[in-house]
Amino acid sequence: MRIAIDLRSLQSGTISGVENYTLNLLENLLAMDKNNTHTLFYNGFKKVDLADFQYVNVKTVKTSVPNKLLNLGLKFNILTLEKFTGQFDVLFMPNLNVINLNTKAKIAITVHDLSPIVAPEFYDLKRRLWHKFLNIKRLLTRADLIFAVSNYTKQDILRLYSNLPEGKIKVTYPGVDTQVFTPNIKTDSLRALRNRYSLPGDYFLFLNTIEPRKNLADLVKAFENSNLKSHLIVAGKKGWKTSGILKLLKRSPKADKIHYVGYVKEEEKPALIKMAKAVLYPSLYEGFGFQALEAMAMGVPVVVSQVASLPEVAGDAALLVNPQNLRDLIKAMREMERNIPLRNMLITKGFERVKMFSWQQTAQQTLAGFESICV
């Protein structure tokens, strides 16, 4: 097969869920697949580091068309993807994006979540217009294969787009890199990160994009009323509708115990997670939940919402809470600070839980999916 892979989602300059999925899947897929050819395509003026993907059956195509012009050209049938990549049998899109093909090539798309459709109020006007321009329904209808990152996401797709046949939606769980997210972090690395960010001795960690659906505002309110000895570290890049949330952090009566450290580089995340008393994941909507698994892999207990895909991902290895019930959030944080037997039980279960999520398995299932639509 000739496989083209759309890597435009890697050009944000930061690593979040979609970028994490794309890079880890690509690393394992290309290392495994020596029988097919792969064309990696991206566009823009920023260079993407693809040095780890230099195989004899892999080529990279970079174009520098302004993204707005490229999107308009593809949307209105002025340009085709093949103009840049050459011919292919399968186009793999690790995330939803604008496309236009001049052939009957197969398309496989990964859907991480459908929050733009389910909860558009979480997005600013710019993002809502982008999602409308994207026309998700048309993309999914054109796709020959849809990878859903959780069964919850699959059910969302079927509920919102009842015309889609269930048979073309395949649940393919992402993995967790236990070589990176390991409990065995060197003391020097921990000390260096603590000094770099002036971290307190004991802290809870919120590690996510700062945007409304991550529910940081309610978490802060719960923290203010919990009377904990521990501090709260907030880490993550700014998303949309951020200003009100950041003002809440600064004006909090517990502002001396709440620390926003901004976006943390991927190589710094393990040490930041490892030193946390617990990772707090009170999101209102998620298609998967990488941070929960990463914390489990490092022996750090996790508190997650009992909504969306998070119970499916965490199983019984996390403390589940109602994310919109402040008493529930307060109780969970108090338990994580004081209940050592509970913490130890969750740590033990977490180590077992992460064994279910392997990037190698994700890559195998993805390749099998490509083969199934090219028969």
Stockholm file with secondary structure:
# STOCKHOLM 1.0

chainA/1-375         MRIAIDLRSLQSGTISGVENYTLNLLENLLAMDKNNTHTLFYNGFKKVDLADFQYVNVKTVKTSVPNKLLNLGLKFNILTLEKFTGQFDVLFMPNLNVINLNTKAKIAITVHDLSPIVAPEFYDLKRRLWHKFLNIKRLLTRADLIFAVSNYTKQDILRLYSNLPEGKIKVTYPGVDTQVFTPNIKTDSLRALRNRYSLPGDYFLFLNTIEPRKNLADLVKAFENSNLKSHLIVAGKKGWKTSGILKLLKRSPKADKIHYVGYVKEEEKPALIKMAKAVLYPSLYEGFGFQALEAMAMGVPVVVSQVASLPEVAGDAALLVNPQNLRDLIKAMREMERNIPLRNMLITKGFERVKMFSWQQTAQQTLAGFESICV
#=GR chainA/1-375 SS CEEEEECGGGTTSSCCHHHHHHHHHHHHHHHHCCSSEEEEEEESSSCCCCGGGCCTTEEEEEECCCHHHHHHHHHTTSCCTHHHHCCCSEEEESSCCCCCCSSCCEEEEEECCCHHHHCGGGSCHHHHHHHHHHTHHHHHHHCSEEEESSHHHHHHHHHHCTTSCGGGEEECCCCCCTTTSCSCCCHHHHHHHHHHHTCCSSEEEEESCBSGGGCHHHHHHHHHTSCCSSEEEEECCBCSSCHHHHHHHHHCTTGGGEEEEECCCGGGHHHHHHTCSEEEECCSCCSCCHHHHHHHHTTCCEEEESSTTHHHHHTTSSEEECTTCHHHHHHHHHHHHHCHHHHHHHHHHHHHHGGGCCHHHHHHHHHHHHHHHCC
#=GC SS_cons         CEEEEECGGGTTSSCCHHHHHHHHHHHHHHHHCCSSEEEEEEESSSCCCCGGGCCTTEEEEEECCCHHHHHHHHHTTSCCTHHHHCCCSEEEESSCCCCCCSSCCEEEEEECCCHHHHCGGGSCHHHHHHHHHHTHHHHHHHCSEEEESSHHHHHHHHHHCTTSCGGGEEECCCCCCTTTSCSCCCHHHHHHHHHHHTCCSSEEEEESCBSGGGCHHHHHHHHHTSCCSSEEEEECCBCSSCHHHHHHHHHCTTGGGEEEEECCCGGGHHHHHHTCSEEEECCSCCSCCHHHHHHHHTTCCEEEESSTTHHHHHTTSSEEECTTCHHHHHHHHHHHHHCHHHHHHHHHHHHHHGGGCCHHHHHHHHHHHHHHHCC
//
